Structures are given as structure tokens and as C-alpha cells.
Amino acid sequence: MLRCADGTLYTGIARDANARLAAHNSGRGAKYTRARRPVAMVWSEPAPCRSTASKREYAIKQMRRPDKLALLQA
């Protein structure tokens, strides 16, 4: 999960989280983050496979903002 310069949170999956973070900050990441740079990684968790990662990404995206912020505090 990334925190954008405007305070919003962006959730996605990547094989190499650090490379993906660099892509977001260079403007080659998601369209959403291009106008909200710089972004900082505030949460990551490993997943055994892409399918599991996608399911977890979906679950996090369905959370309300207060629940996402609580996840960050855990």
C-alpha cells in the first residue's frame, strides 16, 4: 500500500515491491499515482502466489479508509 503526496492510499500487487515503488515515483506506475507523487510505501505483505496476492489486494481495496489506517497501525 502506498501513501500518495495528497494523503490518499493506493493498493496494488507486484513481484518486486521496491521496483514498483520506483516506477510509481518516476511516473511509470499507475495512472492514479502519476499526479500524486511522490508516493511512499506504508504497507506490504508477502503472498505465496499471484492468485492469493490478488485476492488480498481485492479485500484491502474493499476496506473503508479507517480500516486501512488501522491496518497500518497493526
mmJSON file of the N, C-alpha and C atoms, coordinates in Angstrom:
{"data_MODEL":{"atom_site":{
"group_PDB":["ATOM","ATOM","ATOM","ATOM","ATOM","ATOM","ATOM","ATOM","ATOM","ATOM","ATOM","ATOM","ATOM","ATOM","ATOM","ATOM","ATOM","ATOM","ATOM","ATOM","ATOM","ATOM","ATOM","ATOM","ATOM","ATOM","ATOM","ATOM","ATOM","ATOM","ATOM","ATOM","ATOM","ATOM","ATOM","ATOM","ATOM","ATOM","ATOM","ATOM","ATOM","ATOM","ATOM","ATOM","ATOM","ATOM","ATOM","ATOM","ATOM","ATOM","ATOM","ATOM","ATOM","ATOM","ATOM","ATOM","ATOM","ATOM","ATOM","ATOM","ATOM","ATOM","ATOM","ATOM","ATOM","ATOM","ATOM","ATOM","ATOM","ATOM","ATOM","ATOM","ATOM","ATOM","ATOM","ATOM","ATOM","ATOM","ATOM","ATOM","ATOM","ATOM","ATOM","ATOM","ATOM","ATOM","ATOM","ATOM","ATOM","ATOM","ATOM","ATOM","ATOM","ATOM","ATOM","ATOM","ATOM","ATOM","ATOM","ATOM","ATOM","ATOM","ATOM","ATOM","ATOM","ATOM","ATOM","ATOM","ATOM","ATOM","ATOM","ATOM","ATOM","ATOM","ATOM","ATOM","ATOM","ATOM","ATOM","ATOM","ATOM","ATOM","ATOM","ATOM","ATOM","ATOM","ATOM","ATOM","ATOM","ATOM","ATOM","ATOM","ATOM","ATOM","ATOM","ATOM","ATOM","ATOM","ATOM","ATOM","ATOM","ATOM","ATOM","ATOM","ATOM","ATOM","ATOM","ATOM","ATOM","ATOM","ATOM","ATOM","ATOM","ATOM","ATOM","ATOM","ATOM","ATOM","ATOM","ATOM","ATOM","ATOM","ATOM","ATOM","ATOM","ATOM","ATOM","ATOM","ATOM","ATOM","ATOM","ATOM","ATOM","ATOM","ATOM","ATOM","ATOM","ATOM","ATOM","ATOM","ATOM","ATOM","ATOM","ATOM","ATOM","ATOM","ATOM","ATOM","ATOM","ATOM","ATOM","ATOM","ATOM","ATOM","ATOM","ATOM","ATOM","ATOM","ATOM","ATOM","ATOM","ATOM","ATOM","ATOM","ATOM","ATOM","ATOM","ATOM","ATOM","ATOM","ATOM","ATOM","ATOM","ATOM","ATOM","ATOM","ATOM","ATOM","ATOM","ATOM","ATOM","ATOM"],
"id":[1,2,3,4,5,6,7,8,9,10,11,12,13,14,15,16,17,18,19,20,21,22,23,24,25,26,27,28,29,30,31,32,33,34,35,36,37,38,39,40,41,42,43,44,45,46,47,48,49,50,51,52,53,54,55,56,57,58,59,60,61,62,63,64,65,66,67,68,69,70,71,72,73,74,75,76,77,78,79,80,81,82,83,84,85,86,87,88,89,90,91,92,93,94,95,96,97,98,99,100,101,102,103,104,105,106,107,108,109,110,111,112,113,114,115,116,117,118,119,120,121,122,123,124,125,126,127,128,129,130,131,132,133,134,135,136,137,138,139,140,141,142,143,144,145,146,147,148,149,150,151,152,153,154,155,156,157,158,159,160,161,162,163,164,165,166,167,168,169,170,171,172,173,174,175,176,177,178,179,180,181,182,183,184,185,186,187,188,189,190,191,192,193,194,195,196,197,198,199,200,201,202,203,204,205,206,207,208,209,210,211,212,213,214,215,216,217,218,219,220,221,222],
"type_symbol":["N","C","C","N","C","C","N","C","C","N","C","C","N","C","C","N","C","C","N","C","C","N","C","C","N","C","C","N","C","C","N","C","C","N","C","C","N","C","C","N","C","C","N","C","C","N","C","C","N","C","C","N","C","C","N","C","C","N","C","C","N","C","C","N","C","C","N","C","C","N","C","C","N","C","C","N","C","C","N","C","C","N","C","C","N","C","C","N","C","C","N","C","C","N","C","C","N","C","C","N","C","C","N","C","C","N","C","C","N","C","C","N","C","C","N","C","C","N","C","C","N","C","C","N","C","C","N","C","C","N","C","C","N","C","C","N","C","C","N","C","C","N","C","C","N","C","C","N","C","C","N","C","C","N","C","C","N","C","C","N","C","C","N","C","C","N","C","C","N","C","C","N","C","C","N","C","C","N","C","C","N","C","C","N","C","C","N","C","C","N","C","C","N","C","C","N","C","C","N","C","C","N","C","C","N","C","C","N","C","C","N","C","C","N","C","C","N","C","C","N","C","C"],
"label_atom_id":["N","CA","C","N","CA","C","N","CA","C","N","CA","C","N","CA","C","N","CA","C","N","CA","C","N","CA","C","N","CA","C","N","CA","C","N","CA","C","N","CA","C","N","CA","C","N","CA","C","N","CA","C","N","CA","C","N","CA","C","N","CA","C","N","CA","C","N","CA","C","N","CA","C","N","CA","C","N","CA","C","N","CA","C","N","CA","C","N","CA","C","N","CA","C","N","CA","C","N","CA","C","N","CA","C","N","CA","C","N","CA","C","N","CA","C","N","CA","C","N","CA","C","N","CA","C","N","CA","C","N","CA","C","N","CA","C","N","CA","C","N","CA","C","N","CA","C","N","CA","C","N","CA","C","N","CA","C","N","CA","C","N","CA","C","N","CA","C","N","CA","C","N","CA","C","N","CA","C","N","CA","C","N","CA","C","N","CA","C","N","CA","C","N","CA","C","N","CA","C","N","CA","C","N","CA","C","N","CA","C","N","CA","C","N","CA","C","N","CA","C","N","CA","C","N","CA","C","N","CA","C","N","CA","C","N","CA","C","N","CA","C","N","CA","C","N","CA","C","N","CA","C","N","CA","C","N","CA","C"],
"label_alt_id":[null,null,null,null,null,null,null,null,null,null,null,null,null,null,null,null,null,null,null,null,null,null,null,null,null,null,null,null,null,null,null,null,null,null,null,null,null,null,null,null,null,null,null,null,null,null,null,null,null,null,null,null,null,null,null,null,null,null,null,null,null,null,null,null,null,null,null,null,null,null,null,null,null,null,null,null,null,null,null,null,null,null,null,null,null,null,null,null,null,null,null,null,null,null,null,null,null,null,null,null,null,null,null,null,null,null,null,null,null,null,null,null,null,null,null,null,null,null,null,null,null,null,null,null,null,null,null,null,null,null,null,null,null,null,null,null,null,null,null,null,null,null,null,null,null,null,null,null,null,null,null,null,null,null,null,null,null,null,null,null,null,null,null,null,null,null,null,null,null,null,null,null,null,null,null,null,null,null,null,null,null,null,null,null,null,null,null,null,null,null,null,null,null,null,null,null,null,null,null,null,null,null,null,null,null,null,null,null,null,null,null,null,null,null,null,null,null,null,null,null,null,null],
"label_comp_id":["MET","MET","MET","LEU","LEU","LEU","ARG","ARG","ARG","CYS","CYS","CYS","ALA","ALA","ALA","ASP","ASP","ASP","GLY","GLY","GLY","THR","THR","THR","LEU","LEU","LEU","TYR","TYR","TYR","THR","THR","THR","GLY","GLY","GLY","ILE","ILE","ILE","ALA","ALA","ALA","ARG","ARG","ARG","ASP","ASP","ASP","ALA","ALA","ALA","ASN","ASN","ASN","ALA","ALA","ALA","ARG","ARG","ARG","LEU","LEU","LEU","ALA","ALA","ALA","ALA","ALA","ALA","HIS","HIS","HIS","ASN","ASN","ASN","SER","SER","SER","GLY","GLY","GLY","ARG","ARG","ARG","GLY","GLY","GLY","ALA","ALA","ALA","LYS","LYS","LYS","TYR","TYR","TYR","THR","THR","THR","ARG","ARG","ARG","ALA","ALA","ALA","ARG","ARG","ARG","ARG","ARG","ARG","PRO","PRO","PRO","VAL","VAL","VAL","ALA","ALA","ALA","MET","MET","MET","VAL","VAL","VAL","TRP","TRP","TRP","SER","SER","SER","GLU","GLU","GLU","PRO","PRO","PRO","ALA","ALA","ALA","PRO","PRO","PRO","CYS","CYS","CYS","ARG","ARG","ARG","SER","SER","SER","THR","THR","THR","ALA","ALA","ALA","SER","SER","SER","LYS","LYS","LYS","ARG","ARG","ARG","GLU","GLU","GLU","TYR","TYR","TYR","ALA","ALA","ALA","ILE","ILE","ILE","LYS","LYS","LYS","GLN","GLN","GLN","MET","MET","MET","ARG","ARG","ARG","ARG","ARG","ARG","PRO","PRO","PRO","ASP","ASP","ASP","LYS","LYS","LYS","LEU","LEU","LEU","ALA","ALA","ALA","LEU","LEU","LEU","LEU","LEU","LEU","GLN","GLN","GLN","ALA","ALA","ALA"],
"label_asym_id":["A","A","A","A","A","A","A","A","A","A","A","A","A","A","A","A","A","A","A","A","A","A","A","A","A","A","A","A","A","A","A","A","A","A","A","A","A","A","A","A","A","A","A","A","A","A","A","A","A","A","A","A","A","A","A","A","A","A","A","A","A","A","A","A","A","A","A","A","A","A","A","A","A","A","A","A","A","A","A","A","A","A","A","A","A","A","A","A","A","A","A","A","A","A","A","A","A","A","A","A","A","A","A","A","A","A","A","A","A","A","A","A","A","A","A","A","A","A","A","A","A","A","A","A","A","A","A","A","A","A","A","A","A","A","A","A","A","A","A","A","A","A","A","A","A","A","A","A","A","A","A","A","A","A","A","A","A","A","A","A","A","A","A","A","A","A","A","A","A","A","A","A","A","A","A","A","A","A","A","A","A","A","A","A","A","A","A","A","A","A","A","A","A","A","A","A","A","A","A","A","A","A","A","A","A","A","A","A","A","A","A","A","A","A","A","A","A","A","A","A","A","A"],
"label_entity_id":["1","1","1","1","1","1","1","1","1","1","1","1","1","1","1","1","1","1","1","1","1","1","1","1","1","1","1","1","1","1","1","1","1","1","1","1","1","1","1","1","1","1","1","1","1","1","1","1","1","1","1","1","1","1","1","1","1","1","1","1","1","1","1","1","1","1","1","1","1","1","1","1","1","1","1","1","1","1","1","1","1","1","1","1","1","1","1","1","1","1","1","1","1","1","1","1","1","1","1","1","1","1","1","1","1","1","1","1","1","1","1","1","1","1","1","1","1","1","1","1","1","1","1","1","1","1","1","1","1","1","1","1","1","1","1","1","1","1","1","1","1","1","1","1","1","1","1","1","1","1","1","1","1","1","1","1","1","1","1","1","1","1","1","1","1","1","1","1","1","1","1","1","1","1","1","1","1","1","1","1","1","1","1","1","1","1","1","1","1","1","1","1","1","1","1","1","1","1","1","1","1","1","1","1","1","1","1","1","1","1","1","1","1","1","1","1","1","1","1","1","1","1"],
"label_seq_id":[1,1,1,2,2,2,3,3,3,4,4,4,5,5,5,6,6,6,7,7,7,8,8,8,9,9,9,10,10,10,11,11,11,12,12,12,13,13,13,14,14,14,15,15,15,16,16,16,17,17,17,18,18,18,19,19,19,20,20,20,21,21,21,22,22,22,23,23,23,24,24,24,25,25,25,26,26,26,27,27,27,28,28,28,29,29,29,30,30,30,31,31,31,32,32,32,33,33,33,34,34,34,35,35,35,36,36,36,37,37,37,38,38,38,39,39,39,40,40,40,41,41,41,42,42,42,43,43,43,44,44,44,45,45,45,46,46,46,47,47,47,48,48,48,49,49,49,50,50,50,51,51,51,52,52,52,53,53,53,54,54,54,55,55,55,56,56,56,57,57,57,58,58,58,59,59,59,60,60,60,61,61,61,62,62,62,63,63,63,64,64,64,65,65,65,66,66,66,67,67,67,68,68,68,69,69,69,70,70,70,71,71,71,72,72,72,73,73,73,74,74,74],
"pdbx_PDB_ins_code":[null,null,null,null,null,null,null,null,null,null,null,null,null,null,null,null,null,null,null,null,null,null,null,null,null,null,null,null,null,null,null,null,null,null,null,null,null,null,null,null,null,null,null,null,null,null,null,null,null,null,null,null,null,null,null,null,null,null,null,null,null,null,null,null,null,null,null,null,null,null,null,null,null,null,null,null,null,null,null,null,null,null,null,null,null,null,null,null,null,null,null,null,null,null,null,null,null,null,null,null,null,null,null,null,null,null,null,null,null,null,null,null,null,null,null,null,null,null,null,null,null,null,null,null,null,null,null,null,null,null,null,null,null,null,null,null,null,null,null,null,null,null,null,null,null,null,null,null,null,null,null,null,null,null,null,null,null,null,null,null,null,null,null,null,null,null,null,null,null,null,null,null,null,null,null,null,null,null,null,null,null,null,null,null,null,null,null,null,null,null,null,null,null,null,null,null,null,null,null,null,null,null,null,null,null,null,null,null,null,null,null,null,null,null,null,null,null,null,null,null,null,null],
"Cartn_x":[0.86,0.0,0.907,0.541,1.309,0.502,1.209,0.58,1.057,0.095,0.408,0.638,1.211,1.521,0.278,-0.892,-2.129,-2.799,-2.129,-2.654,-3.522,-3.845,-4.652,-3.816,-4.5,-3.831,-4.08,-3.044,-3.133,-2.707,-3.484,-3.179,-2.973,-1.93,-1.65,-0.783,-0.461,0.42,1.61,2.708,3.924,4.829,5.592,6.59,7.757,8.158,9.263,8.718,8.386,7.745,8.617,9.919,10.8,10.901,10.957,10.998,9.681,8.587,7.277,7.148,7.655,7.65,8.448,9.605,10.429,9.686,8.965,8.191,7.099,6.415,5.364,5.969,7.097,7.704,8.333,8.629,9.195,8.113,6.858,5.759,5.395,6.036,5.741,4.8,4.306,3.405,1.967,1.06,-0.361,-0.737,-1.732,-2.201,-2.617,-3.203,-3.666,-2.524,-1.363,-0.253,0.553,0.416,1.222,1.028,-0.19,-0.483,-0.38,-0.014,0.004,1.385,2.413,3.776,4.317,5.262,5.865,4.974,5.193,4.471,5.472,4.981,5.825,5.125,5.894,5.313,5.064,3.827,3.473,3.052,2.81,2.405,2.743,3.258,3.432,3.344,2.954,2.912,3.183,3.877,4.184,2.967,2.971,1.911,2.572,2.061,2.69,2.545,1.49,1.281,0.482,0.44,-0.252,-1.753,-2.339,-3.768,-4.088,-3.313,-3.507,-3.289,-2.268,-1.988,-3.152,-3.718,-4.849,-6.074,-6.314,-7.449,-7.264,-6.044,-5.759,-5.868,-5.364,-5.48,-6.956,-7.787,-9.22,-9.826,-9.463,-10.002,-9.606,-8.361,-7.907,-8.618,-8.795,-9.475,-10.93,-11.522,-12.908,-13.041,-11.926,-11.952,-12.244,-12.86,-13.037,-11.711,-11.528,-10.264,-9.874,-10.806,-10.406,-9.858,-10.412,-9.929,-8.527,-8.269,-6.933,-5.923,-6.307,-5.41,-5.151,-6.147,-5.966,-5.005,-5.068,-4.151,-2.715,-2.52,-1.188,-0.64,-1.514,-1.097,-0.762,-1.232,-1.023,0.414],
"Cartn_y":[-1.164,0.0,1.227,2.169,3.406,4.572,5.51,6.765,7.805,8.436,9.449,10.803,11.724,13.055,13.772,13.468,14.12,13.396,12.35,11.63,10.438,10.232,9.082,7.815,6.681,5.385,4.649,3.998,3.228,1.803,0.83,-0.572,-1.299,-2.093,-2.872,-4.063,-4.888,-6.026,-5.914,-6.534,-6.511,-7.662,-8.17,-9.197,-8.569,-7.374,-6.65,-5.306,-5.233,-4.034,-2.79,-2.926,-1.763,-1.238,-2.132,-1.703,-1.041,-1.572,-0.986,0.397,0.559,1.862,2.869,2.456,3.329,3.703,2.755,3.032,4.061,3.916,4.884,6.281,6.367,7.667,8.296,7.485,8.031,8.381,8.086,8.4,7.257,6.102,4.942,3.96,4.316,3.435,3.628,3.391,3.519,4.969,5.121,6.462,7.242,6.556,7.196,7.886,7.255,7.808,8.864,8.94,9.889,11.328,11.704,13.081,13.27,12.213,12.27,11.928,12.206,11.898,12.985,12.648,11.328,10.415,9.143,8.152,7.428,6.924,6.176,4.879,3.805,2.531,2.537,2.242,2.231,0.846,-0.083,-1.432,-2.403,-3.543,-4.633,-5.94,-6.97,-8.291,-9.321,-10.384,-11.416,-12.279,-12.869,-13.803,-14.977,-16.181,-17.352,-17.433,-16.792,-16.833,-15.608,-15.379,-14.21,-14.244,-15.412,-15.547,-15.09,-15.536,-15.134,-13.634,-13.116,-11.679,-10.872,-11.319,-10.614,-10.621,-11.741,-11.84,-10.906,-10.848,-9.955,-8.497,-8.18,-6.82,-6.414,-7.292,-7.005,-6.76,-7.603,-7.452,-6.101,-5.709,-4.424,-3.275,-3.384,-2.324,-2.171,-3.222,-3.155,-2.528,-2.409,-1.816,-0.325,0.178,1.621,2.22,3.494,4.157,3.979,4.149,3.964,2.556,1.563,0.199,0.021,0.681,0.638,1.318,2.431,3.134,2.294,1.567,0.676,-0.455,-0.943,-1.975,-1.475,-0.226,0.371,0.476,0.621,0.759,-0.588,-1.669,-3.012,-3.464],
"Cartn_z":[0.0,0.0,0.0,-0.832,-0.934,-0.389,0.232,0.63,-0.372,-1.034,-2.04,-1.366,-2.117,-1.581,-1.087,-1.661,-1.227,-0.059,0.481,1.635,1.296,0.035,-0.345,-0.307,-0.272,-0.234,-1.54,-2.054,-3.287,-2.97,-3.414,-3.161,-4.48,-4.538,-5.736,-5.374,-6.391,-6.179,-7.114,-6.713,-7.53,-7.109,-8.05,-7.725,-6.976,-7.389,-6.759,-6.279,-5.011,-4.46,-4.584,-4.377,-4.465,-5.888,-6.857,-8.259,-8.648,-8.14,-8.44,-7.806,-6.603,-5.944,-6.772,-7.252,-8.089,-9.374,-9.942,-11.155,-10.877,-9.763,-9.402,-9.239,-8.565,-8.305,-9.538,-10.54,-11.775,-12.797,-12.469,-13.383,-14.3,-14.141,-14.977,-14.287,-13.121,-12.381,-12.827,-11.941,-12.241,-12.537,-13.371,-13.728,-12.476,-11.524,-10.292,-9.557,-9.512,-8.73,-9.484,-10.789,-11.569,-11.117,-10.818,-10.411,-8.898,-8.176,-6.71,-6.156,-6.914,-6.479,-5.571,-4.722,-4.544,-3.695,-3.849,-3.055,-2.157,-1.044,-0.11,0.251,0.341,0.725,2.229,2.615,4.03,4.517,3.59,3.986,2.877,3.242,2.284,3.047,2.354,2.958,1.871,2.213,1.219,0.916,-0.258,-0.65,-1.367,-1.175,-1.777,-3.305,-3.836,-5.285,-5.719,-7.02,-7.556,-7.253,-7.295,-7.015,-5.594,-4.645,-3.251,-3.094,-3.758,-3.698,-4.256,-5.37,-5.984,-5.073,-4.419,-3.5,-2.305,-1.788,-0.657,-1.088,-2.289,-2.826,-2.905,-3.426,-3.537,-2.154,-1.185,0.17,0.768,0.568,1.104,0.397,-0.91,-1.65,-1.226,-0.693,-0.236,1.146,1.853,3.202,3.129,4.175,4.304,4.752,4.492,4.83,6.298,7.262,8.668,8.934,8.269,8.448,7.853,6.725,6.127,7.041,7.61,8.533,9.774,10.242,11.396,11.028,9.809,9.346,9.399,9.04,9.053,10.481,11.451,12.845,13.473,12.873,13.439,13.35],
"occupancy":[1.0,1.0,1.0,1.0,1.0,1.0,1.0,1.0,1.0,1.0,1.0,1.0,1.0,1.0,1.0,1.0,1.0,1.0,1.0,1.0,1.0,1.0,1.0,1.0,1.0,1.0,1.0,1.0,1.0,1.0,1.0,1.0,1.0,1.0,1.0,1.0,1.0,1.0,1.0,1.0,1.0,1.0,1.0,1.0,1.0,1.0,1.0,1.0,1.0,1.0,1.0,1.0,1.0,1.0,1.0,1.0,1.0,1.0,1.0,1.0,1.0,1.0,1.0,1.0,1.0,1.0,1.0,1.0,1.0,1.0,1.0,1.0,1.0,1.0,1.0,1.0,1.0,1.0,1.0,1.0,1.0,1.0,1.0,1.0,1.0,1.0,1.0,1.0,1.0,1.0,1.0,1.0,1.0,1.0,1.0,1.0,1.0,1.0,1.0,1.0,1.0,1.0,1.0,1.0,1.0,1.0,1.0,1.0,1.0,1.0,1.0,1.0,1.0,1.0,1.0,1.0,1.0,1.0,1.0,1.0,1.0,1.0,1.0,1.0,1.0,1.0,1.0,1.0,1.0,1.0,1.0,1.0,1.0,1.0,1.0,1.0,1.0,1.0,1.0,1.0,1.0,1.0,1.0,1.0,1.0,1.0,1.0,1.0,1.0,1.0,1.0,1.0,1.0,1.0,1.0,1.0,1.0,1.0,1.0,1.0,1.0,1.0,1.0,1.0,1.0,1.0,1.0,1.0,1.0,1.0,1.0,1.0,1.0,1.0,1.0,1.0,1.0,1.0,1.0,1.0,1.0,1.0,1.0,1.0,1.0,1.0,1.0,1.0,1.0,1.0,1.0,1.0,1.0,1.0,1.0,1.0,1.0,1.0,1.0,1.0,1.0,1.0,1.0,1.0,1.0,1.0,1.0,1.0,1.0,1.0,1.0,1.0,1.0,1.0,1.0,1.0,1.0,1.0,1.0,1.0,1.0,1.0],
"B_iso_or_equiv":[0.0,0.0,0.0,0.0,0.0,0.0,0.0,0.0,0.0,0.0,0.0,0.0,0.0,0.0,0.0,0.0,0.0,0.0,0.0,0.0,0.0,0.0,0.0,0.0,0.0,0.0,0.0,0.0,0.0,0.0,0.0,0.0,0.0,0.0,0.0,0.0,0.0,0.0,0.0,0.0,0.0,0.0,0.0,0.0,0.0,0.0,0.0,0.0,0.0,0.0,0.0,0.0,0.0,0.0,0.0,0.0,0.0,0.0,0.0,0.0,0.0,0.0,0.0,0.0,0.0,0.0,0.0,0.0,0.0,0.0,0.0,0.0,0.0,0.0,0.0,0.0,0.0,0.0,0.0,0.0,0.0,0.0,0.0,0.0,0.0,0.0,0.0,0.0,0.0,0.0,0.0,0.0,0.0,0.0,0.0,0.0,0.0,0.0,0.0,0.0,0.0,0.0,0.0,0.0,0.0,0.0,0.0,0.0,0.0,0.0,0.0,0.0,0.0,0.0,0.0,0.0,0.0,0.0,0.0,0.0,0.0,0.0,0.0,0.0,0.0,0.0,0.0,0.0,0.0,0.0,0.0,0.0,0.0,0.0,0.0,0.0,0.0,0.0,0.0,0.0,0.0,0.0,0.0,0.0,0.0,0.0,0.0,0.0,0.0,0.0,0.0,0.0,0.0,0.0,0.0,0.0,0.0,0.0,0.0,0.0,0.0,0.0,0.0,0.0,0.0,0.0,0.0,0.0,0.0,0.0,0.0,0.0,0.0,0.0,0.0,0.0,0.0,0.0,0.0,0.0,0.0,0.0,0.0,0.0,0.0,0.0,0.0,0.0,0.0,0.0,0.0,0.0,0.0,0.0,0.0,0.0,0.0,0.0,0.0,0.0,0.0,0.0,0.0,0.0,0.0,0.0,0.0,0.0,0.0,0.0,0.0,0.0,0.0,0.0,0.0,0.0,0.0,0.0,0.0,0.0,0.0,0.0],
"pdbx_formal_charge":[null,null,null,null,null,null,null,null,null,null,null,null,null,null,null,null,null,null,null,null,null,null,null,null,null,null,null,null,null,null,null,null,null,null,null,null,null,null,null,null,null,null,null,null,null,null,null,null,null,null,null,null,null,null,null,null,null,null,null,null,null,null,null,null,null,null,null,null,null,null,null,null,null,null,null,null,null,null,null,null,null,null,null,null,null,null,null,null,null,null,null,null,null,null,null,null,null,null,null,null,null,null,null,null,null,null,null,null,null,null,null,null,null,null,null,null,null,null,null,null,null,null,null,null,null,null,null,null,null,null,null,null,null,null,null,null,null,null,null,null,null,null,null,null,null,null,null,null,null,null,null,null,null,null,null,null,null,null,null,null,null,null,null,null,null,null,null,null,null,null,null,null,null,null,null,null,null,null,null,null,null,null,null,null,null,null,null,null,null,null,null,null,null,null,null,null,null,null,null,null,null,null,null,null,null,null,null,null,null,null,null,null,null,null,null,null,null,null,null,null,null,null],
"auth_seq_id":[1,1,1,2,2,2,3,3,3,4,4,4,5,5,5,6,6,6,7,7,7,8,8,8,9,9,9,10,10,10,11,11,11,12,12,12,13,13,13,14,14,14,15,15,15,16,16,16,17,17,17,18,18,18,19,19,19,20,20,20,21,21,21,22,22,22,23,23,23,24,24,24,25,25,25,26,26,26,27,27,27,28,28,28,29,29,29,30,30,30,31,31,31,32,32,32,33,33,33,34,34,34,35,35,35,36,36,36,37,37,37,38,38,38,39,39,39,40,40,40,41,41,41,42,42,42,43,43,43,44,44,44,45,45,45,46,46,46,47,47,47,48,48,48,49,49,49,50,50,50,51,51,51,52,52,52,53,53,53,54,54,54,55,55,55,56,56,56,57,57,57,58,58,58,59,59,59,60,60,60,61,61,61,62,62,62,63,63,63,64,64,64,65,65,65,66,66,66,67,67,67,68,68,68,69,69,69,70,70,70,71,71,71,72,72,72,73,73,73,74,74,74],
"auth_comp_id":["MET","MET","MET","LEU","LEU","LEU","ARG","ARG","ARG","CYS","CYS","CYS","ALA","ALA","ALA","ASP","ASP","ASP","GLY","GLY","GLY","THR","THR","THR","LEU","LEU","LEU","TYR","TYR","TYR","THR","THR","THR","GLY","GLY","GLY","ILE","ILE","ILE","ALA","ALA","ALA","ARG","ARG","ARG","ASP","ASP","ASP","ALA","ALA","ALA","ASN","ASN","ASN","ALA","ALA","ALA","ARG","ARG","ARG","LEU","LEU","LEU","ALA","ALA","ALA","ALA","ALA","ALA","HIS","HIS","HIS","ASN","ASN","ASN","SER","SER","SER","GLY","GLY","GLY","ARG","ARG","ARG","GLY","GLY","GLY","ALA","ALA","ALA","LYS","LYS","LYS","TYR","TYR","TYR","THR","THR","THR","ARG","ARG","ARG","ALA","ALA","ALA","ARG","ARG","ARG","ARG","ARG","ARG","PRO","PRO","PRO","VAL","VAL","VAL","ALA","ALA","ALA","MET","MET","MET","VAL","VAL","VAL","TRP","TRP","TRP","SER","SER","SER","GLU","GLU","GLU","PRO","PRO","PRO","ALA","ALA","ALA","PRO","PRO","PRO","CYS","CYS","CYS","ARG","ARG","ARG","SER","SER","SER","THR","THR","THR","ALA","ALA","ALA","SER","SER","SER","LYS","LYS","LYS","ARG","ARG","ARG","GLU","GLU","GLU","TYR","TYR","TYR","ALA","ALA","ALA","ILE","ILE","ILE","LYS","LYS","LYS","GLN","GLN","GLN","MET","MET","MET","ARG","ARG","ARG","ARG","ARG","ARG","PRO","PRO","PRO","ASP","ASP","ASP","LYS","LYS","LYS","LEU","LEU","LEU","ALA","ALA","ALA","LEU","LEU","LEU","LEU","LEU","LEU","GLN","GLN","GLN","ALA","ALA","ALA"],
"auth_asym_id":["A","A","A","A","A","A","A","A","A","A","A","A","A","A","A","A","A","A","A","A","A","A","A","A","A","A","A","A","A","A","A","A","A","A","A","A","A","A","A","A","A","A","A","A","A","A","A","A","A","A","A","A","A","A","A","A","A","A","A","A","A","A","A","A","A","A","A","A","A","A","A","A","A","A","A","A","A","A","A","A","A","A","A","A","A","A","A","A","A","A","A","A","A","A","A","A","A","A","A","A","A","A","A","A","A","A","A","A","A","A","A","A","A","A","A","A","A","A","A","A","A","A","A","A","A","A","A","A","A","A","A","A","A","A","A","A","A","A","A","A","A","A","A","A","A","A","A","A","A","A","A","A","A","A","A","A","A","A","A","A","A","A","A","A","A","A","A","A","A","A","A","A","A","A","A","A","A","A","A","A","A","A","A","A","A","A","A","A","A","A","A","A","A","A","A","A","A","A","A","A","A","A","A","A","A","A","A","A","A","A","A","A","A","A","A","A","A","A","A","A","A","A"],
"auth_atom_id":["N","CA","C","N","CA","C","N","CA","C","N","CA","C","N","CA","C","N","CA","C","N","CA","C","N","CA","C","N","CA","C","N","CA","C","N","CA","C","N","CA","C","N","CA","C","N","CA","C","N","CA","C","N","CA","C","N","CA","C","N","CA","C","N","CA","C","N","CA","C","N","CA","C","N","CA","C","N","CA","C","N","CA","C","N","CA","C","N","CA","C","N","CA","C","N","CA","C","N","CA","C","N","CA","C","N","CA","C","N","CA","C","N","CA","C","N","CA","C","N","CA","C","N","CA","C","N","CA","C","N","CA","C","N","CA","C","N","CA","C","N","CA","C","N","CA","C","N","CA","C","N","CA","C","N","CA","C","N","CA","C","N","CA","C","N","CA","C","N","CA","C","N","CA","C","N","CA","C","N","CA","C","N","CA","C","N","CA","C","N","CA","C","N","CA","C","N","CA","C","N","CA","C","N","CA","C","N","CA","C","N","CA","C","N","CA","C","N","CA","C","N","CA","C","N","CA","C","N","CA","C","N","CA","C","N","CA","C","N","CA","C","N","CA","C","N","CA","C","N","CA","C","N","CA","C","N","CA","C"],
"pdbx_PDB_model_num":[1,1,1,1,1,1,1,1,1,1,1,1,1,1,1,1,1,1,1,1,1,1,1,1,1,1,1,1,1,1,1,1,1,1,1,1,1,1,1,1,1,1,1,1,1,1,1,1,1,1,1,1,1,1,1,1,1,1,1,1,1,1,1,1,1,1,1,1,1,1,1,1,1,1,1,1,1,1,1,1,1,1,1,1,1,1,1,1,1,1,1,1,1,1,1,1,1,1,1,1,1,1,1,1,1,1,1,1,1,1,1,1,1,1,1,1,1,1,1,1,1,1,1,1,1,1,1,1,1,1,1,1,1,1,1,1,1,1,1,1,1,1,1,1,1,1,1,1,1,1,1,1,1,1,1,1,1,1,1,1,1,1,1,1,1,1,1,1,1,1,1,1,1,1,1,1,1,1,1,1,1,1,1,1,1,1,1,1,1,1,1,1,1,1,1,1,1,1,1,1,1,1,1,1,1,1,1,1,1,1,1,1,1,1,1,1,1,1,1,1,1,1]
}}}
